[in-house]
């Protein structure tokens, strides 16, 4: 959370942060190191006293003594972890220790343990699920924000420069750390069925249409203001979508394709413009429903994608000229 520099709230799941930046929990590395040390003890032959200490610790862990006595043994914690990741190996080890058949003690399959550990912790919803039907920020992330949760986001893995303000908006938007009604209503515990999480711009127009029977709730997702609605559907951001029409055409106006588009600088600029307009007070103008404020019309030159090396070179040249 500190590395992002955006002061992301604690409401953002740690698993989403890990997936966004291509990281894994430190506990994964700890588990691997413990398994490696366990295997070295099993095949220990250089230091007999160390092997005797390990076997004595195993006897304490697997013995029928008091529970507190077993918890004092280091092997009890390892066997507890292995019981979840490789229960067959843990049961076999306890049987070997009970029979004092030390020659049959085998090393643990580290790859198998790590695979089970990942399957237990790295559980995600199906990407084919619809976030508007299946609740949860993780479903939104897998369906709309990331095409592969095992890899870092495009703006992290690719070599491109994104304006700091645009990058901040993109990170907050992808990790559901924004102020759209779908997030505000979730924390206010207002359900969609009760009329919460509605788009503040679309609702008055749709209510007017529904009064004369011309409204269609399916067009605007029942007025719910979620990430897809503000980027691709809401009339309030029509002029912004016109400015980025080439970007949307290349992505076929598909939410997942847009968020995983190769030119992340353009995506960040688009998201930043939308969030910037969203933060402004809503003023309905009957003469022009698609009008946005002048503040959303920022510099078009910000669309230019630059590598970090080009940015450094341009900065040095500017200082040299000065």
C-alpha atoms as one frame of an Amber mdcrd trajectory, in Angstrom:
protein
   0.000   0.000   0.000   2.890   2.360   0.709   4.650   1.605  -2.576   1.618
   2.714  -4.586   1.859   6.159  -3.012  -1.931   6.525  -3.140  -2.657   5.731
   0.485  -4.953   2.917  -0.497  -7.465   2.130   2.249  -7.361  -1.116   4.171
 -10.587  -2.084   2.455  -8.575  -3.085  -0.636  -7.952  -6.844  -0.274  -4.308
  -7.826   0.099  -4.776 -10.489  -2.556  -5.772  -7.872  -5.119  -2.710  -5.791
  -4.263  -0.513  -8.860  -4.723  -2.065  -9.664  -8.090  -1.875  -6.060  -9.292
   1.887  -5.848  -8.791   2.787  -9.470  -9.522   3.800 -10.240  -5.933   3.228
 -13.161  -3.610   2.942 -13.227   0.195   6.169 -13.472   2.157   4.689 -16.529
   3.865   5.072 -18.430   0.588   8.830 -17.979   0.718   8.846 -18.870   4.390
   6.992 -22.103   3.630   9.490 -23.010   0.915  12.479 -22.306   3.170  11.002
 -24.380   5.997  10.437 -27.313   3.644  14.002 -27.062   2.345  15.387 -27.040
   5.885  13.164 -30.009   6.768  14.569 -31.987   3.842  18.141 -31.176   4.876
  17.411 -32.515   8.342  15.869 -35.697   6.958  18.969 -36.536   4.883  21.427
 -35.189   7.471  24.571 -37.330   7.743  27.367 -34.836   8.411  26.322 -33.859
  11.935  24.874 -36.847  13.850  23.959 -34.723  16.865  21.768 -32.508  14.668
  20.014 -35.599  13.308  19.438 -36.882  16.843  17.986 -33.525  17.882  15.630
 -33.542  14.888  14.396 -37.048  15.656  13.884 -36.169  19.316  11.870 -33.140
  18.271   9.762 -35.356  15.999   9.064 -37.712  18.874   7.850 -34.807  20.983
   5.627 -33.617  18.135   4.124 -37.037  17.388   4.087 -38.452  20.915   0.879
 -39.006  22.914   1.841 -36.408  25.518   0.102 -33.222  26.572  -0.915 -30.817
  23.835   1.259 -28.049  25.253   4.282 -30.344  25.112   3.694 -31.043  21.422
   3.297 -27.342  20.671   6.750 -26.679  22.085   8.239 -28.883  19.378   9.242
 -27.187  16.131   8.235 -30.251  14.135   4.642 -29.973  15.354   4.214 -26.644
  13.521   5.732 -28.076  10.349   3.554 -31.190  10.476   0.494 -29.006  11.072
   1.301 -27.078   7.899   2.009 -30.277   5.965  -1.288 -31.766   7.160  -3.038
 -29.044   5.141  -0.776 -29.129   2.080   0.206 -32.816   1.952  -1.863 -34.819
   4.454  -0.560 -38.144   3.120   3.039 -37.237   3.879   2.149 -35.935   7.351
   0.277 -39.140   8.237   3.102 -41.300   6.898   5.662 -39.326   8.907   3.699
 -39.779  12.130   3.458 -43.523  11.499   7.220 -43.749  10.868   8.002 -41.841
  14.059   5.657 -44.053  16.083   7.368 -47.200  14.730  10.864 -45.661  15.118
  11.556 -46.672  11.527  13.800 -43.717  10.737  15.261 -45.219   7.554  11.832
 -44.938   5.903  11.545 -41.201   6.519  11.399 -39.407   3.163  11.894 -35.837
   2.038   8.837 -33.727   1.316   7.861 -32.815  -2.238   8.323 -29.039  -2.104
   6.697 -28.371  -5.477   3.598 -30.305  -4.445   3.400 -28.461  -1.116   3.767
 -25.063  -2.761   1.109 -25.952  -5.337  -1.350 -26.886  -2.594  -0.428 -23.768
  -0.644  -1.147 -21.626  -3.677  -4.448 -23.355  -4.380  -5.555 -22.773  -0.790
  -4.635 -19.075  -0.701  -4.768 -17.959  -4.346  -8.468 -18.595  -4.943 -10.276
 -16.273  -7.360 -13.771 -16.133  -8.837 -14.294 -17.346 -12.378 -13.338 -14.685
 -14.950 -16.454 -15.513 -16.935 -18.686 -14.350 -14.102 -20.625 -11.107 -14.428
 -19.734  -8.565 -11.706 -23.237  -7.137 -12.053 -24.667 -10.497 -11.038 -21.960
 -11.944  -8.786 -21.117  -9.609  -5.899 -17.650  -8.756  -4.654 -14.645  -6.658
  -5.648 -12.652  -9.781  -6.527 -15.202 -10.729  -9.179 -14.948  -7.225 -10.645
 -11.158  -7.470 -10.686 -10.999 -10.853 -12.443 -13.754 -10.064 -14.951 -12.997
  -6.434 -15.855  -9.491  -5.497 -14.693  -7.128  -8.452 -15.181  -6.962 -11.135
 -17.855  -4.508 -13.199 -15.776  -4.308 -12.738 -11.993  -1.031 -14.670 -11.889
   0.681 -11.843 -13.803   1.229  -8.210 -12.878  -0.921  -5.496 -14.443   0.050
  -4.167 -17.861   1.232  -0.801 -16.557   3.563  -2.648 -14.152   5.045  -5.171
 -16.577   5.405  -2.898 -19.630   8.003  -0.160 -20.100   5.946   2.982 -20.420
   5.713   6.275 -18.610   2.362   7.372 -17.199   1.691  10.798 -15.778   1.730
  10.545 -11.946  -1.810  11.895 -11.624  -3.088   9.510 -14.280  -1.288   6.578
 -12.644  -2.858   7.380  -9.297  -6.324   7.413 -10.856  -5.678   4.153 -12.704
  -4.479   2.308  -9.590  -7.409   3.516  -7.490  -9.864   2.672 -10.259  -8.532
  -0.862 -10.789  -8.455  -1.671  -7.070 -11.938  -0.294  -6.297 -10.532   2.545
  -4.208 -12.664   5.204  -5.906 -15.888   6.983  -4.991 -18.274   5.448  -7.489
 -21.639   4.580  -6.022 -21.014   0.851  -6.360 -18.238   1.187  -3.757 -19.863
   3.893  -1.627 -23.091   1.912  -1.444 -21.238  -1.276  -0.601 -19.664   0.289
   2.460 -22.897   2.041   3.394 -24.525  -1.416   3.240 -27.127  -0.216   0.759
 -28.158  -2.952  -1.645 -28.897  -2.503  -5.331 -32.398  -3.845  -4.818 -33.138
  -1.082  -2.319 -32.191   1.568  -4.839 -28.668   2.167  -3.587 -25.559   2.519
  -5.734 -27.496   4.343  -8.461 -25.838   6.654 -10.948 -26.627  10.186  -9.846
 -26.577  11.461 -13.432 -28.703   8.800 -15.131 -31.347   8.375 -12.452 -33.308
  11.627 -12.986 -33.518  11.072 -16.749 -34.561   7.433 -16.410 -37.150   8.279
 -13.781 -38.610  10.855 -16.165 -38.672   8.287 -18.959 -40.207   5.588 -16.773
 -43.037   7.948 -15.835 -44.200   8.088 -19.459 -43.363   4.438 -20.216 -40.396
   5.078 -22.542 -37.620   4.059 -20.126 -35.560   0.875 -20.381 -33.813  -0.156
 -17.185 -31.605  -2.717 -18.955 -29.871  -0.017 -21.022 -28.185   1.592 -18.040
 -27.889  -1.455 -15.782 -30.696  -0.243 -13.541 -28.763   3.031 -12.947 -25.995
   1.266 -10.953 -22.838   3.348 -11.130 -20.022   0.813 -11.493 -16.709   0.904
 -13.344 -18.103  -0.249 -16.662 -21.010   2.166 -16.485 -18.888   5.298 -16.134
 -16.345   4.280 -18.774 -18.601   2.854 -21.473 -22.258   3.657 -20.794 -23.053
   6.799 -18.823 -24.100   9.747 -21.058 -22.371  12.176 -18.717 -18.962  11.077
 -20.057 -19.977  10.998 -23.714 -17.627  13.776 -24.784 -14.702  12.096 -23.033
 -15.449   8.885 -24.906 -15.469  10.904 -28.139 -11.958  12.149 -27.392 -10.789
   8.563 -26.842 -12.855   7.060 -29.660  -9.827   5.430 -31.308  -8.904   3.731
 -28.050 -12.421   2.417 -27.527 -12.665   1.241 -31.152  -9.458  -0.754 -30.862
 -10.815  -2.375 -27.698 -14.257  -2.988 -29.267 -15.747  -1.133 -26.284 -15.018
  -4.217 -24.157 -14.218  -3.539 -20.509 -11.573  -6.248 -20.062  -9.878  -5.440
 -23.367  -9.816  -1.768 -22.424  -8.250  -2.243 -19.008  -5.654  -4.688 -20.407
  -4.862  -2.604 -23.488  -1.187  -2.384 -24.412  -1.031   1.431 -24.298  -1.658
   1.856 -20.582  -0.793   5.559 -20.751  -3.891   6.156 -22.878  -6.025   3.996
 -20.582  -4.779   5.877 -17.525  -5.522   9.211 -19.221  -9.046   8.060 -20.079
  -9.740   6.826 -16.543  -8.279  10.004 -15.045 -10.535  12.212 -17.185 -13.617
  10.211 -16.190 -12.830  10.269 -12.468 -12.009  13.959 -12.660 -15.411  14.754
 -14.122 -17.090  12.377 -11.688 -15.698  14.377  -8.772 -17.381  17.565 -10.020
 -20.874  18.557  -8.846 -23.677  17.330 -11.074 -25.457  20.091 -12.968 -28.118
  18.865 -15.357 -28.509  20.992 -18.461 -31.608  20.081 -20.432 -30.209  21.722
 -23.551 -27.148  19.490 -23.620 -27.166  16.293 -21.577 -23.712  15.284 -22.829
 -21.854  18.416 -21.810 -18.899  18.080 -19.480 -17.002  20.794 -17.718 -13.925
  22.431 -19.133 -11.825  20.848 -16.400 -12.141  17.430 -18.049 -10.596  18.791
 -21.253  -6.985  18.529 -20.138  -3.918  18.663 -22.344  -4.041  16.233 -25.269
  -0.246  15.994 -25.195  -0.546  13.863 -22.069  -1.580  10.999 -24.322   1.964
  10.711 -25.641   3.542   7.557 -24.290   7.162   7.827 -23.161   9.572   5.382
 -21.662  11.336   6.202 -18.425  14.609   6.597 -20.353  13.075   9.094 -22.771
  11.614  11.056 -19.864  15.022  11.221 -18.162  16.702  12.284 -21.409  14.162
  15.025 -22.054  14.611  16.299 -18.497  18.375  16.408 -18.833  18.154  18.237
 -22.179  15.776  20.790 -20.641  18.195  21.390 -17.757  21.098  21.684 -20.169
  19.271  24.277 -22.295  18.377  26.218 -19.169
